[in-house]
Every structure is written in C-alpha cells, then in structure tokens.
Amino acid sequence: MAEIVLDGITKRYPDGAVAVHGIDLTVADGEFVILVGPSGCGKSTTLNMIAGLEDITEGTLRIGGQVVNDRAPKDRDIAMVFQSYALYPHMSVRENMGFALRLAKTDKAVITAKVEEAARILDLTEHLDRRPAHLSGGQRQRVAMGRAIVRDPEAFLMDEPLSNLDAKLRVQMRTQISRLQRRLGTTTVYVTHDQVEAMTLGDRVVVLRGGVVQQIGAPQQLYDEPVNLFVAGFIGSPGMNFLDATLEQGMLRTALADLPVGDRLRQRLAAADAPREVVVGLRPEHFEDAALLEHPQGGRTATVGVEVLESVGSDVFVHFTVAGRRTVPGAPEESAAQRRDTGAATGGREVVARIGTDTRAAEGGPLELWIDTDRLHVFDPVTGAALSHADT
Ligand code: ADP
C-alpha cells in the first residue's frame, strides 16, 4: 500500500486541448478518494495518468514516495478496474482472476491460494470454474474486482466500475466495494460521474470541472460548506435551490421572501466584502410545511403556489416557481436537470422543497412554507464563490 501524490499534474492532448489543469492531490496510504464531476471534466484522464495509460504533460506523480512519471503501467504496482470489466471470455473465473499472476510467473500454489482467498471474500467460490458469459452482471463485476485483489497492489484505480449495473445492484455493490476497501485497506482512487456514489463511498471527494479541481473534502464537508455554486449545485439530490437576492438592511431580499441575516452570517458577509447583489442557496430539506411545525424556531415563512407534489414515501417534494433568471451562471446544469419539468414555461426559477408526508398541500393550491434561514448559503453571482463560510 502506498501514498499517491499528484503535484501540479497537467494533461495537454496533442490537439492542444488541456484536459487537466495542474491538479494537486495527496491520497494518503489506505485512503479511498473519489474523483467526481460531469462528463468531460477530466476524471478518466487523471486516473489514466496515475495508471500510466496516458503521459503526464507537466507535474510530478509519486506512488509510494517514488516518482513514476516515466514508469510503464506494469511497473507501477497498481491494479485497475474498468467499467467494461475487460474479462477474457474464453477463460474461467479462476483463470481470469489468476491471469496477471500467471504472467508474472508466480508459483502455481500461490496463485491458487490467492484466487481462492479472493473468491471467498467476493463470494465467488462456487463460480470459479464458470465462464464470464454464464455470470450475472454483478458477478462479473466481482470477478473484475477479484482480478485486482489477487495482485495485492499498492493501489486500486477504478473507473466507473458500477455503471453497467442496474440501479439496485449498483447500490449493493457500492456497499460491498466500500467494505472491501476498508477490509483490505488498499489506497484507492475511484472515478464516477454519480454524486451519490461519490458521497457514499469515499473518505474524501475531489470535485472536478473543466479539468480544474473545485474542492477536495470529506463528503459532509462538501455538502455543508461547498466553496462555490458549482459544488453546491452538483453535490446533493435534488440539488440546492438558487435565488437571486439583494443584500440590504440586514435582509436578503428574494422573490420568495425577505430572509433575515443572522449575526454570524452578517460578519462573514462583511469579512468577505459581499456585493449587494448575491445568490442565495437553500437546500430542499431546509424548508418545511409551516402547518407541520408547532413552534418554529426563527426562520421565515412564505406562501408559494404548488405546481407539482411528488411523494417518495419518506418525504414529499414540492415544486414551485419564483421570479428570477431561469438558471444561475456557474451552477451545474445537473442541478436543473435533476428536477422534473413542471411546465414553468413563463420562466422564473424552479424551486424544490422537501417536506413531511403529513402535509395537506395539494397541486395547484397555496402552501405556507417555513424556511430555515440559519442554514442558507450565499454566493457571489460573478465569481460563484461562497461568501457564507468561515474559510472562504
Ligand atoms: P471524463 O472522464 O471526466 O468524462 P475525460 O478525462 O475522458 O473526461 O476527458 C477530459 C477532456 O479531455 C474532455 O474534454 C475530452 O474531450 C478530452 N479528451 C479525452 N481524450 C482525448 C484525446 N485522446 N484527445 C483529445 N482530447 C481528449
């Protein structure tokens, strides 16, 4: 096992396109780090540079303290798991899993022992003599994992390993990968475009956009203190709601309500030299049906027109529209795309609130919503930077 250090890693493709801009990242020994971002943000390119499948244009890559920029993939002591699994169809599970060890001329008895141990961990023992074509998608995925495990590498590199599985299996495998990584304690870098996967799997998450690192942090930290509009909108589902606001007389005036600015937020906004025109961010769970709260503490209420109500069993999502620009520049497309089209053809900003299932709200009717004003985020509309956290 080993630490992986990316020091100013940049990738410029021969056509001049810069896919990755100066990434600085230290993956600690045994850590599970996720690279996440929308398609084309440079996740796979970064992983492939760590693996040695792409040349590094600038910067230094160290694995286990050694500079490996010019080392061939096979000499980096890493094991990759791909989306496609890349299993050999004419080989049994046993042969597939032991293939790399056979190539390395490992002793036969050692290969057998390692393959059988990996099969036991991955619950594949009874399938060892079957061919990949006779396995389910989840089993094939586990064979691909097994092939990586038997090599006992310094690090695992995984590129969207679950994206060929159906939704239910993906959730199961997510838990298995997480347990497996903890059990083996092998340094792992994992690429996904799925923010839920990123939030549930990793010790730390690296959010990339256009080849540039936006934020690196523990999942909860990204959720609670996103550094900019992009991270705020990308992490969380449904995404954070954004409202245009004017900061005046201790209030954030929005088309939804005038939101009071508490002392702590006021100090932070002053320290950040916040402009008058800002963007307010409110997560769906920071709303509640006012009728369900006996003694609301602080906050504000606003009456909205319910366009769509979605009950998901544990919660109800209320969709409504407030005046404002339809999208916020700098926020990810995903936050809008995650939402269903409520037919708000007249424009305005669609907002989603998550409320209790006891609500009596009805589509087409009015609803008095309570807003937790202690939890709101404030962003600079020009730079997208968060103005509401202590560390920004
Ligand atoms: P992701 O894995 O996040 O979807 P990639 O790392 O595959 O993104 O790609 C990052 C960027 O680099 C994209 O804009 C992509 O078009 C570009 N790119 C990827 N491979 C090549 C290549 N071989 N030549 C030129 N540009 C490439």
Boltz pocket constraint, residues with backbone or C-beta under 6 A from the ligand:
constraints:
  - pocket:
      binder: B
      contacts: [[A, 13], [A, 14], [A, 15], [A, 17], [A, 18], [A, 19], [A, 37], [A, 38], [A, 39], [A, 40], [A, 41], [A, 42], [A, 43], [A, 44], [A, 45], [A, 46]]
      max_distance: 6.0
